[in-house]
């Protein structure tokens, strides 16, 4: 569409909105020269996303019923550790996990440190 500067001035905002909506450039003739108003082609926000191949994209509802049991496993124990030095169920759980995974345990609890070789504490 080619217009004169006077026609552009009369309907400036309507014509600018039309260019934005349709994407068609608008040409203005002024002193024998042509000027073009063209919408800038910017990508959407989605176009600027950086791919992350380690992540799963999808509907969270699709993942609810997946069997994840194969994704994690505790080391197999031939026999669960006998923890008789405490009656506290949480101390037993913490100690059993440390023993089963052969993981050092940082604790200030003196009883656990006395009975669990992997337990330690360092005072500042």
C-alpha positions as CSV (number, residue, x, y, z in Angstrom):
1,X,0.0,0.0,0.0
2,X,1.5,3.4,-1.0
3,X,0.3,6.6,0.6
4,X,1.2,10.3,0.7
5,X,2.6,11.8,3.8
6,X,-0.7,13.7,4.2
7,X,-2.7,10.5,4.1
8,X,-0.3,9.0,6.6
9,X,-0.7,11.9,9.0
10,X,-4.5,11.7,8.9
11,X,-4.6,8.0,9.9
12,X,-1.2,7.4,11.5
13,X,-2.2,5.2,14.4
14,X,-4.7,3.2,12.4
15,X,-2.2,2.6,9.6
16,X,0.6,1.6,12.1
17,X,-1.8,-0.9,13.8
18,X,-2.7,-2.3,10.4
19,X,1.1,-2.9,9.6
20,X,1.5,-4.6,13.0
21,X,-1.6,-6.8,12.5
22,X,-1.0,-7.8,8.9
23,X,2.8,-7.7,8.7
24,X,2.4,-6.0,5.3
25,X,4.8,-3.0,4.8
26,X,3.4,0.5,4.3
27,X,5.0,2.7,1.7
28,X,4.9,6.5,1.9
29,X,5.8,8.7,-1.0
30,X,7.5,11.9,-0.1
31,X,9.3,14.3,-2.5
32,X,9.6,11.6,-5.1
33,X,11.2,9.1,-2.7
34,X,9.6,6.1,-1.1
35,X,9.8,5.3,2.6
36,X,8.8,1.9,4.1
37,X,7.3,1.1,7.4
38,X,7.9,-2.5,8.1
39,X,7.3,-4.5,11.3
40,X,10.5,-5.7,12.8
41,X,10.7,-9.5,12.7
42,X,11.5,-10.5,16.2
43,X,11.3,-14.1,17.4
44,X,9.0,-15.2,20.1
45,X,10.2,-15.8,23.7
46,X,10.1,-19.5,22.9
47,X,12.6,-19.0,20.1
48,X,15.1,-17.7,22.6
49,X,14.9,-20.8,24.8
50,X,18.2,-22.7,25.2
51,X,17.8,-26.4,24.7
52,X,18.5,-28.7,27.7
53,X,18.7,-32.3,26.4
54,X,18.9,-33.7,29.9
55,X,15.4,-32.5,30.8
56,X,12.1,-34.1,29.9
57,X,9.5,-31.9,28.3
58,X,6.0,-33.0,28.5
59,X,2.8,-33.0,30.5
60,X,3.5,-33.8,34.2
61,X,0.5,-36.0,34.3
62,X,2.3,-38.4,31.9
63,X,5.0,-39.0,34.5
64,X,2.8,-39.9,37.4
65,X,2.3,-43.5,36.5
66,X,5.8,-44.3,35.4
67,X,7.6,-47.0,37.4
68,X,10.7,-45.2,38.7
69,X,11.9,-48.2,40.8
70,X,14.6,-49.0,38.3
71,X,16.1,-45.5,38.6
72,X,17.4,-45.9,42.1
73,X,18.5,-48.7,44.2
74,X,20.0,-49.1,47.6
75,X,23.0,-51.5,47.9
76,X,21.8,-54.9,48.6
77,X,22.4,-56.2,52.1
78,X,22.5,-59.9,52.8
79,X,21.2,-59.1,56.3
80,X,20.0,-55.8,57.8
81,X,22.4,-54.4,60.3
82,X,21.7,-55.2,63.9
83,X,21.4,-51.9,65.7
84,X,20.7,-52.7,69.4
85,X,22.6,-49.8,71.0
86,X,19.7,-47.4,70.6
87,X,15.9,-47.6,70.8
88,X,15.4,-44.3,68.9
89,X,13.9,-45.3,65.6
90,X,15.4,-42.3,63.8
91,X,18.9,-43.0,65.1
92,X,18.4,-46.6,63.9
93,X,17.3,-45.4,60.4
94,X,20.1,-43.0,60.1
95,X,22.7,-45.5,61.2
96,X,21.3,-48.3,59.0
97,X,21.4,-46.0,56.0
98,X,25.0,-45.0,56.6
99,X,26.0,-48.7,57.0
100,X,24.1,-49.8,53.9
101,X,25.5,-47.2,51.7
102,X,28.9,-47.1,53.3
103,X,28.6,-43.4,53.7
104,X,30.3,-41.3,56.4
105,X,27.9,-39.7,58.9
106,X,28.5,-36.3,60.3
107,X,26.8,-36.1,63.7
108,X,27.2,-34.5,67.1
109,X,25.4,-37.4,68.8
110,X,28.0,-39.1,71.0
111,X,26.1,-42.4,71.2
112,X,26.0,-42.7,67.4
113,X,29.7,-41.8,67.2
114,X,30.6,-44.5,69.8
115,X,28.8,-47.3,68.0
116,X,29.1,-46.4,64.3
117,X,32.6,-46.4,62.9
118,X,31.6,-44.2,59.9
119,X,30.3,-41.4,62.3
120,X,32.4,-38.5,63.1
121,X,32.3,-34.9,64.4
122,X,34.8,-32.0,64.4
123,X,34.5,-29.2,66.9
124,X,35.5,-25.8,65.6
